[in-house]
Amino acid sequence: QVQLVESGGGWVQPGGSLKLTCAASGGTFSTLTIGWFRQGPGKEREFVATIDWQDRTIFYSDAAKGRFFISRDNGKKMVYLQMNSLKPNDTGVYYCGASSGEAIMKPPPGRYRYWGQGTQVVVSS
């Protein structure tokens, strides 16, 4: 069983930056693919970024590409999402998920078995 806890969310003005952290416990974290997803008000959960366990395969959504950067530290059992040049439509609850499968482009949420409780991000002036 893997437990995930997200942190780092908050309020930021457009153009600002935030760094989200996904902390894991239990399971074999170093073999898991980790993904970041977000869910805006009235919207479905959507893919943001994913990274495989070896830190070799990374995919971003079109919306995140060039602005967001995912990384991981297997020793600390953490995955990070650095978000830059934030826009109002980046607002939402950000979740990290863990999967035993390989990282793929635009994965559906159902591919990830374990989820955290989410951290709220609000981008507004």
C-alpha positions as CSV (number, residue, x, y, z in Angstrom):
1,Q,0.0,0.0,0.0
2,V,1.3,3.4,-1.0
3,Q,0.3,6.6,0.7
4,L,0.8,10.0,-1.0
5,V,0.6,13.4,0.4
6,E,0.7,16.6,-1.7
7,S,1.8,20.0,-0.4
8,G,2.9,23.3,-1.7
9,G,-0.3,24.7,-3.1
10,G,-1.6,28.2,-2.4
11,W,-2.5,31.5,-4.0
12,V,-0.3,33.1,-6.5
13,Q,-0.7,35.9,-9.0
14,P,-0.6,35.3,-12.7
15,G,3.0,34.9,-13.8
16,G,4.1,33.6,-10.5
17,S,5.6,30.2,-9.5
18,L,4.8,27.4,-7.1
19,K,6.6,24.2,-6.3
20,L,4.4,21.2,-5.4
21,T,5.7,18.2,-3.5
22,C,4.3,14.7,-3.5
23,A,5.6,12.7,-0.5
24,A,5.2,9.0,-0.5
25,S,5.3,6.3,2.2
26,G,4.8,2.6,2.1
27,G,5.3,0.4,-1.0
28,T,8.4,0.4,-3.2
29,F,8.4,4.1,-4.2
30,S,11.6,3.8,-6.4
31,T,9.8,1.4,-8.8
32,L,6.6,3.5,-9.3
33,T,5.7,5.9,-12.0
34,I,4.3,9.1,-10.5
35,G,1.9,11.5,-12.2
36,W,0.6,14.9,-11.5
37,F,-3.0,15.7,-12.4
38,R,-5.3,18.6,-11.7
39,Q,-9.0,19.2,-11.4
40,G,-10.4,22.6,-12.0
41,P,-13.8,23.8,-10.8
42,G,-16.5,21.9,-12.7
43,K,-13.9,20.0,-14.7
44,E,-12.7,16.4,-14.9
45,R,-9.3,15.4,-13.6
46,E,-6.7,16.0,-16.3
47,F,-3.1,15.0,-16.8
48,V,-0.3,17.4,-16.1
49,A,3.0,15.5,-16.0
50,T,4.4,12.1,-15.3
51,I,7.8,10.6,-14.6
52,D,9.0,7.0,-14.6
53,W,10.8,5.4,-11.7
54,Q,14.2,5.7,-13.3
55,D,13.8,9.4,-14.0
56,R,14.4,8.8,-17.7
57,T,10.9,9.1,-19.2
58,I,9.0,12.3,-18.7
59,F,5.8,13.5,-20.4
60,Y,3.9,16.8,-20.0
61,S,0.5,17.9,-21.1
62,D,0.5,20.5,-23.9
63,A,-0.7,23.1,-21.3
64,A,2.3,22.3,-19.0
65,K,5.0,21.9,-21.5
66,G,7.7,24.6,-21.2
67,R,6.3,26.0,-17.9
68,F,6.1,23.0,-15.6
69,F,8.9,20.7,-14.6
70,I,8.6,17.4,-12.9
71,S,11.4,15.7,-10.9
72,R,11.9,13.1,-8.3
73,D,14.2,12.1,-5.5
74,N,13.8,8.4,-4.8
75,G,16.0,8.6,-1.7
76,K,13.6,11.0,-0.1
77,K,10.5,9.4,-1.7
78,M,9.4,12.6,-3.2
79,V,8.3,14.0,-6.5
80,Y,8.2,17.7,-7.3
81,L,6.3,19.8,-9.8
82,Q,7.8,23.2,-10.4
83,M,5.2,25.4,-11.9
84,N,6.3,28.7,-13.6
85,S,4.5,31.4,-15.5
86,L,1.2,30.4,-13.9
87,K,-2.1,31.4,-15.5
88,P,-5.6,31.7,-14.1
89,N,-6.7,28.5,-15.9
90,D,-4.0,26.6,-14.0
91,T,-6.3,27.0,-10.9
92,G,-7.4,23.7,-9.5
93,V,-6.7,20.9,-7.0
94,Y,-3.5,19.2,-7.9
95,Y,-3.1,15.5,-7.2
96,C,-0.2,13.1,-7.5
97,G,-0.9,9.5,-8.4
98,A,1.3,6.4,-8.3
99,S,1.3,3.6,-10.9
100,S,3.2,0.4,-11.3
101,G,3.0,0.8,-15.1
102,E,5.4,2.6,-17.3
103,A,5.1,6.3,-18.0
104,I,3.1,7.1,-21.1
105,M,2.0,10.2,-22.9
106,K,-1.4,11.6,-21.8
107,P,-2.3,8.8,-19.4
108,P,-5.8,8.5,-18.1
109,P,-6.3,8.9,-14.3
110,G,-7.4,5.3,-14.1
111,R,-3.9,4.2,-14.9
112,Y,-2.8,5.4,-11.4
113,R,-3.8,3.2,-8.5
114,Y,-2.9,5.3,-5.6
115,W,-3.8,9.0,-5.0
116,G,-3.1,11.7,-2.5
117,Q,-5.7,14.1,-1.1
118,G,-4.7,17.0,-3.3
119,T,-3.4,20.5,-2.8
120,Q,-5.3,23.6,-3.9
121,V,-3.7,26.0,-6.4
122,V,-5.3,29.4,-7.0
123,V,-3.9,31.7,-9.7
124,S,-5.6,35.1,-9.5
125,S,-4.9,38.7,-9.3
